Amino acid sequence: MFLLLSGAALADDFFGQVSVIDGDTLEIHGIRIRLWGVDAPESSQLCRGEDSLQYRCGAQAANELDAFIARRPVNCSPLSLDQYGRTVATCSVAGSDLGEWLVRNGLALDWPQYSKGRYAAAQRDAERAGSGIWKGSYVEPWLYRACLRSNGRPSACSDDANAHS
């Protein structure tokens, strides 16, 4: 069964090999999938590590997700379409929810506006453990994107007064 929303198809489930586009976006069978309920740093985004030096936290999230998936088949259950026409879905590999894995490892944030707190406990665990972005400071990905939209430079938007530390 397919539901047609805004001219795009929403399938029951997707299963197969994926390409990691960024920390919260996958592609499977030519379809872009945005992971539901989480927000990972953007590819161009920088964070500061425990040594206060900047590193490419968005690239790190994508690379670690790709390594975790390790070419294993991924199962995605579509929930909706986003404003860019991407399928929004929960996805798992070998029974592990990829959104939860990203948040638990400090590679993405729970996005309560959408998740209604589903990944809040995993985020508290990551923060307590000082995992990933919790080792240093970062700007929430949604604030980083807003800064870029208002003509900010990636380096300035990555590291400003709004940084969480």
N, C-alpha and C positions, 0 to 999 in steps of 0.2 A: 504494500500500500504506500502511496506517495501523497503527501499533503502539499499543495502548491501555495506558497506564501511569497509574495512579491516576485513571482515569476521564477523562483528557484525551487528545486525539489527537496523535500525533507523525507529521507528514507527511514525505514524502521531501524536498522542497524548497519554499521559499516564494520568490516572485518578484513584485516590484511596488513601488508607492509605499509609503513608510513614514512614520510619525509618530515623531519623537524624543520619548520620554517623559522620559528623563534621559540622562546621559552614557554609560550602558551598557545602556539598555533602549529597545527600539523596539516599534512596533506595526505589523503588516502584516496586512491582511485581517481585522482585529479580534482578532488573536492577539498577546499580549505575548511579546516575545522578549528574553531576557537574553543579552547577548554573552558568549560563552565565554572563559574564561581571563584576563579583565581586570576591574578594579574601578575605577570612576570615582568621584570625590567625589560625595556625595549632593547633591541640589538645595539643601538648607538649609545645606550645609557652607561654611565660610569657610576661606580659606588666607591666608597673608601673602605679599605680593609682594616684589620686591627692595627696595622702599622701606619695608618692614616694615608697611605698611598692609594691613588685611584687605580681601579682595575675595571675591566669590561664585564660588569656583572650580568648584563643582558646576554652577551655572547656566552658567558659561563653557564647561565641557565639553559640555553639551547644545547650547548655541548654536553652538559651533564645529563640532560633529558635524553639526548640521542644515545649516549653511552648506556644509560639505564635500560632503554628500550632494546638496544643491542640486536636490532633487526628481527626481533620476535614479533609475531603478529599482534596487532592492537585491535581491540574491540571498542567501538564508539557507539553510544546511544544518543542520537540527536534529540535536542529539547526544543530548539527554536532557531531562528535566523537572526543575526545581528544587523546593525544599520549598514554594514558593508556587504551584506549578502552572504557572509560566511555562516556555515552551520555551527551552532553552538551545541556542544555535546559533552557528556562525561565519557572519558575514555579510560581503558584499563589494559594492562599487559600482565599476563599470568595472574590475574585476580587482583592486582594492585591498581587502585585508582590513581591515575597520573596527576590529577590536581592535588590530591592529598600528599602524594610523594613529593611533588615540587614544594609545597608549603612546608612540610615536615623537614625538608632538607635546606630550608632557607633560600630557595631559589625563586619563590613566588610568594605573594601575599594572598591571604584569604580576602576576597572582595565582598564584604558583607552586603553591599548594595544589591548584589545578585545572589550570593550564596546563602543569605540569611544566617550566616555564622556556621555553616556546615564544616568549615575547615579551621574554625577558631581554636579548637584544642590542639590541632597539629601546629598551628602558628605559635601558640603559647609554648609548646614543647621545643620548637625551633629557637625561639627567643631565649628560653632558659638555657638551652644547650649552646647558644652562641653559634648556631649553624648558618652558613652562607652569608647573606646580607646582614644578619644579626651580629656578625663579628665586628662590624664597624658602623658606618653611617651610609644612609641611602635616602633618596627622594622617592616617595611612592610613585609607581609607574603612571598612575592617572594624573598626578601633579606634574610629572615630567612631560607628558604629552600635552597638557594644557600650556605649559611654558613654551614648548616648541611651536604650538599653534599661534602663540602671541609673539612669534618671530625671535624666540630665544635661541641661542646657540646650544648644541648638545652639551658641551663642557660646562657652560654656565647653568643650564637647566638641571644638570646632574648633581650639582653641588652648590646649594644656596641656603638661605636662611630657613627654608622649609625642610632641610635635611633631618631625618630621624636618626638619632644616635643613642 
